[in-house]
Amino acid sequence: MKITEVESVYLRIPDLDAERCDGTQDTLMIRIHTDEGIFGYGEVDSVPLVAKACIDAPPSHSIATGLRSLLIGENPLEIDRLWDKMYRGTIYFGRGGPAMHAMSGIDMALWDIAGKKAGRPVSEMLGGTYRSKLKAYASSLMPDTIEEAVRLAGQFVEEGYKAMKFGWGPIGRDEKFDEQQVRAIRETVGADIDIMIDGGLVWDLKGALRMAEVYEKYGVFWLEEPLHPENLADYKELSRRTTLRVAGGEQESGVTAFRRLIEEGGHDIVQPDLGRCGGLTEGKRIAYMAHERHKLVVPHAFKTGILVAASTHFAASIPNGFMIEHTASTSPLARELVSEKITFKDGYVHVPDRPGLGITVDEAVVEKYRVN
C-alpha cells in the first residue's frame, strides 16, 4: 500500500467569533489517500492555516520539508517510521508548535488507515482495549450569567451526564461571582455529579490558591489550567497546597514536555490533545510515561467528531485512561461533520468496534464549510 495524496482541508463556519475561546468554529481536517482506495481521516487542533502550511509547503532542505512531500509514496502502515521521518524532516522549524500539531492529524489518519486495512478498531491496533466504555463529561464554556449556568447544568443532568466541566468565559473576573457560579451549579446537579473547572490561565499562584479553597468547598473534581502553562514552579506549589486534583497539558506537544509537566509542575491529571501532542503514536508514549509516575490521563478533545473518536479509542487503550471530554458546542462542525456518532448512554461513551476510527465523515458538510 502506498500514500498517493495528503489533503489538508480547512473548514470554517461563516460567523466565526475570534473573541471566543472555542476551537469548534474552525478546524483542519486531514484526509490521506492510498492506492488501495482506503482513506484515513485525522484532525489538527491549532491555528488551521498555520498548520496547513506545515503540510503543504514544498521542500526547502533536508530538515525543513513540508509534511506532504515527506509522505507521498510511503507505506501508511509503517506508522512509527513515518512519525520519525516527519519529526526529522521538520526539525529545523518544528519539534513542537504547528509542525507537531500538523504531524498529529496526519498520525491520526495513518492509524485510521491501519485499522481499516486490518478490519480492527484503532483501540485494538494501539495494543488492546482496556475498557469498552468511558465516563464522558459534558464540556462547555462557562456562561456569563448564573441563570444560564444553572440551565446548562440542569440540561446536562437531563441528558444523562454524570460529569461536566465549565471553563473560560467570565472565570477570573470576580472571585465572588466565581463562587456564586460554582455554588449554583452544585446546588443544581446535586452531590453525585462530578464538576470540573477550567480556569483558562487567568490567575497567579495566590489567586489560584484562594479559588482552590473555594472550589474545595463545592467538591470540584479537578481544577484545570488555572496558571500559565510555563509557570511550572507555581503549579508545583499549587499542587502541594491544595486537595484538588490539578489538571493540564492541552498546550503541550511531545513526551518531553509532558514529563516536565509532571515532574516540575506536579500535575495530577495530564491532558494531551491528540490533534496537538504528536497524535496517537506520541499520545501513547505520553500515557505510559504518565502511568509510570502514577498519573491519570484524560485527553483534551474540544473539536469535531474526528478528534472525539480518536480520543475515545486512545483513552480506552491505555491503563490510566478513565474519562473522555464530550463537547457541548452547538457548532455545526462539532455536531454534523461526523455522521456516525460515538454512542453515548447513561453518562458513558461506548468505544466503536468498527474498523479504524469507526466514523463516517459527511462530505456534504465538508463541502459546505470548506475554505479554499
Buried (B, 14 or more C-beta within 10 A) or exposed (E): BEBBEBBBBBBBBEEEEEEEEBBBBBBBBBBBBBEEEBBBBBBBBBBBBBBBBBBBBEEEEEEBBBBBBBBEEBEBBBBEEBBEBBBBBBBBBBEBBBBBBBBBBBBBBBBBBBBBBBEBBBBBBBEEBBBEBBBBBBBBBBBEEBEBBBEBBEBBBEEEBBBBBBBBBBBBEEEEBBBEBBBBBBEBBEEEBBBBBBBBBBBEBEBBBEBBEBBEEBBBBBBBBBBBBEBBEBBBBBBEEBEBBBBBBBBBBBBEBBBBBBEEBBBBBBBBBBBBBBBBBBBBBBBBBBBEEEBBBBBBBBBBBBBBBBBBBBBBBBEBBBBBBBBBBEBBBBBBBBEBBBEBEEBBBBBBEBBBBBBEBBEEBBEBBEEE
